Amino acid sequence: MDIELVKLGQKIKFERITRGLSQEQLAELANLSVHGLSNIETGKTDVRYTNLLQIAGAFGMRLCELLDFNL
């Protein structure tokens, strides 16, 4: 398992929980399947650039903010 994918998944899950969103809600906002989002959050799958943009947009943040693990 790629440690960077795991970190990214943890960041997405953190942002989702911080905003009080369920996986179902975030998946709908980001136009993803719940299964796909779950795989992203657990680091089980590579994430396409377009999916990252959709997730960042659903959070109302820029992609660079989503990818900043030092926040």
Contacts in CASP RR format, 6 or more apart in sequence:
PFRMAT RR
TARGET T0000
AUTHOR 0000-0000-0000
METHOD contacts of the structure
MODEL  1
MDIELVKLGQKIKFERITRGLSQEQLAELANLSVHGLSNIETGKTDVRYT
NLLQIAGAFGMRLCELLDFNL
1 43 0 8 1.000
1 44 0 8 1.000
2 43 0 8 1.000
5 43 0 8 1.000
5 44 0 8 1.000
5 45 0 8 1.000
5 46 0 8 1.000
5 47 0 8 1.000
6 42 0 8 1.000
6 43 0 8 1.000
7 69 0 8 1.000
8 40 0 8 1.000
8 43 0 8 1.000
8 47 0 8 1.000
8 67 0 8 1.000
8 69 0 8 1.000
9 40 0 8 1.000
9 41 0 8 1.000
9 42 0 8 1.000
9 43 0 8 1.000
10 41 0 8 1.000
11 66 0 8 1.000
11 67 0 8 1.000
11 69 0 8 1.000
12 37 0 8 1.000
12 40 0 8 1.000
12 41 0 8 1.000
12 55 0 8 1.000
12 66 0 8 1.000
13 41 0 8 1.000
15 59 0 8 1.000
15 61 0 8 1.000
15 66 0 8 1.000
16 22 0 8 1.000
16 23 0 8 1.000
16 26 0 8 1.000
16 41 0 8 1.000
16 59 0 8 1.000
19 59 0 8 1.000
21 29 0 8 1.000
23 34 0 8 1.000
23 37 0 8 1.000
23 38 0 8 1.000
23 41 0 8 1.000
24 34 0 8 1.000
26 32 0 8 1.000
26 37 0 8 1.000
26 55 0 8 1.000
26 58 0 8 1.000
27 33 0 8 1.000
27 34 0 8 1.000
27 36 0 8 1.000
27 37 0 8 1.000
29 58 0 8 1.000
30 37 0 8 1.000
30 51 0 8 1.000
30 54 0 8 1.000
30 55 0 8 1.000
30 57 0 8 1.000
30 58 0 8 1.000
31 54 0 8 1.000
32 40 0 8 1.000
32 51 0 8 1.000
32 54 0 8 1.000
32 55 0 8 1.000
36 45 0 8 1.000
39 45 0 8 1.000
40 47 0 8 1.000
40 51 0 8 1.000
40 55 0 8 1.000
52 63 0 8 1.000
52 66 0 8 1.000
52 67 0 8 1.000
53 63 0 8 1.000
55 66 0 8 1.000
56 62 0 8 1.000
56 63 0 8 1.000
56 65 0 8 1.000
56 66 0 8 1.000
59 66 0 8 1.000
65 71 0 8 1.000
END
